[in-house]
Amino acid sequence: MISPIKPILFVVSGPAGSGKGTVTKMLPKSYPDTIGLSVSYTTRTPRDGETHGVEYSFTDRKSFLEMVRNGEIVEHTTYNGNLYGTPRAEIERIMGGGKDIVLEIEVDGATQIRKDFPEAVCIMMIPPDAKTLESRLRGRNSECESDILLRLERAKEELLFSPNYDYLVINYDGMETECSKQIKSIIDAEHSKMSVWSDFLADFF
């Protein structure tokens, strides 16, 4: 029996402080044979402990815009004055290798992805409440007060996009592993949908 399963593109979005970066990076580590994680480009300055090509691929604004013009960036957005974008080559490489791909991107980037990849599955990740969100942002000690306030205002805007998403995942403090398992269960469920198997069943006999 030949499996009809094909790679699926998954999008994970959420406010800064939702923990989406930590959780999504767990997925390819736990399931390296079936899940790949795209590394986005950004023009922002690396934070302490960040490595080029791991958290992000860091570049300058001129180079980023040139990649956009050349069609090398499949979606991009501006966040707090910095550019972020997903390289098309990463999507093609990972899905071409037979793996699902997880994109950790902003809500407007997810809207762009849906235009090119209407079959994409979108997951919104949030903390349990606004108080936890603010506590996480302040606990990072990496941004000034004005930036924190901007991120909180941005979070309100991002949640307005939640009706456009397929799933909601709440990331509680200290529960990142459980949260990643919940996303994996969503991935498994998407591969078990009857629509995925319809052609296979039609040719069963």
C-alpha positions in Angstrom: 0.0 0.0 0.0 1.5 3.3 -1.1 0.9 6.3 1.2 -0.5 9.4 -0.5 0.9 11.7 2.1 2.5 14.8 0.7 4.4 17.6 2.6 2.2 20.3 4.1 3.2 23.9 4.8 2.4 25.1 8.3 2.5 28.6 9.6 2.9 29.5 13.3 2.2 33.1 14.2 1.8 34.9 17.5 2.8 38.1 19.4 6.3 38.7 20.5 6.6 36.9 23.9 4.2 34.1 22.9 7.1 31.7 22.8 6.6 30.7 19.2 10.3 30.7 18.4 11.2 28.4 21.3 8.3 26.0 20.5 8.7 25.8 16.8 12.5 25.1 17.1 11.6 22.0 19.2 9.7 20.4 16.3 12.6 19.5 13.9 14.7 18.5 16.8 12.0 16.0 18.0 10.9 14.9 14.5 14.0 15.5 12.3 12.8 13.0 9.6 9.4 14.6 9.0 9.6 18.3 9.9 11.8 21.1 8.7 12.0 24.7 10.0 12.6 27.6 7.7 15.1 30.2 8.9 13.8 33.7 8.0 15.9 36.7 6.9 15.8 39.9 9.0 17.4 43.3 9.0 17.3 43.7 12.7 20.5 43.5 14.9 21.2 40.1 16.5 20.4 39.8 20.2 22.9 38.3 22.6 23.2 34.6 22.1 21.6 34.6 18.6 23.6 33.0 15.7 23.4 33.8 12.0 21.5 31.0 10.2 20.0 29.6 13.4 17.5 32.0 14.9 17.6 34.2 11.7 19.7 34.9 8.7 20.8 38.5 9.4 21.3 40.9 6.5 21.2 44.5 5.6 18.2 46.4 4.2 19.7 46.9 0.7 20.4 43.1 0.3 17.0 42.2 1.7 15.1 44.5 -0.7 17.2 43.1 -3.6 16.1 39.6 -2.7 12.5 40.7 -2.7 12.9 42.2 -6.2 14.4 39.0 -7.4 11.5 36.9 -6.1 13.8 35.2 -3.6 11.5 36.1 -0.7 8.1 34.5 -0.7 6.6 36.8 2.0 7.9 39.7 4.0 6.8 42.2 6.5 8.0 45.2 8.6 8.0 44.8 12.3 9.2 47.6 14.6 11.1 49.1 11.7 12.9 45.9 10.7 12.3 43.7 7.7 11.5 40.0 8.0 11.0 37.5 5.2 10.9 33.9 4.2 13.3 32.6 1.5 11.6 30.7 -1.3 14.6 28.4 -1.6 14.0 27.1 2.0 10.4 26.1 1.3 11.4 24.3 -1.9 14.4 22.6 -0.3 12.5 21.2 2.7 9.2 20.3 1.0 11.1 18.9 -2.0 12.9 16.6 0.5 9.5 15.2 1.5 9.2 17.0 4.9 6.5 19.2 6.3 7.8 22.8 6.7 7.0 25.1 9.6 7.2 28.9 9.1 7.4 31.1 12.1 6.1 34.4 10.7 4.0 37.4 11.4 0.3 37.6 10.7 0.6 39.8 7.6 3.2 37.4 6.3 0.8 34.5 6.8 -1.7 36.4 4.7 0.8 36.6 1.9 1.6 32.9 2.2 -2.0 31.9 2.0 -2.2 33.6 -1.4 0.7 31.5 -2.9 0.0 28.4 -0.8 -3.8 28.3 -0.2 -3.5 24.8 1.3 -1.2 26.1 4.1 -2.4 25.4 7.6 -2.1 28.4 10.0 -1.7 28.1 13.8 -2.0 31.1 16.2 0.1 30.8 19.4 -0.6 33.0 22.3 0.3 33.2 26.0 -2.5 32.4 28.5 -3.2 36.1 29.2 -2.0 39.7 28.6 -0.3 39.9 32.0 1.9 36.9 31.1 2.7 38.4 27.7 3.9 41.7 29.3 5.9 39.8 31.9 7.7 37.8 29.3 8.6 40.8 27.2 10.0 42.6 30.3 11.8 39.5 31.4 13.9 39.4 28.2 15.7 42.5 29.3 16.6 43.1 25.6 14.4 46.1 24.8 13.7 49.6 26.0 10.3 50.6 27.5 9.1 52.2 24.3 9.8 49.0 22.3 7.9 46.9 24.9 4.9 49.2 24.6 5.1 49.0 20.8 5.1 45.2 21.0 2.1 45.2 23.4 0.1 47.4 21.0 1.2 45.3 18.1 0.0 42.2 19.9 -3.5 43.7 20.1 -3.4 44.2 16.3 -2.2 40.7 15.7 -5.0 39.0 17.6 -7.5 40.7 15.3 -6.2 38.3 12.6 -7.0 35.2 14.7 -10.2 34.4 12.8 -8.1 33.8 9.7 -6.2 31.0 11.4 -7.1 27.3 11.6 -5.9 26.5 15.1 -5.2 28.2 18.4 -2.5 27.0 20.7 -2.0 28.5 24.2 1.6 28.4 25.5 1.7 28.3 29.3 4.8 29.1 31.2 7.1 26.1 31.5 5.0 24.1 29.1 6.9 24.6 25.9 7.4 20.8 25.3 3.7 20.1 25.7 2.9 23.0 23.4 5.2 21.5 20.7 3.5 18.2 21.1 0.2 19.9 20.6 1.4 21.3 17.3 2.7 17.9 16.3 -0.8 16.5 17.0 -2.2 19.2 14.6 0.3 18.2 12.0 -0.7 14.5 12.4 -4.4 15.4 12.2 -3.9 17.3 9.0 -2.3 14.3 7.4 -5.2 12.2 8.5 -7.9 14.3 6.9 -10.2 12.4 4.5 -9.5 14.9 1.7 -5.8 13.9 1.8 -6.8 10.2 1.2 -9.7 10.7 -1.2 -7.7 9.8 -4.4 -6.1 6.9 -2.6 -9.5 5.5 -1.5 -11.0 6.0 -5.0 -8.3 3.6 -6.4 -8.3 1.2 -3.4 -9.8 -1.7 -5.4 
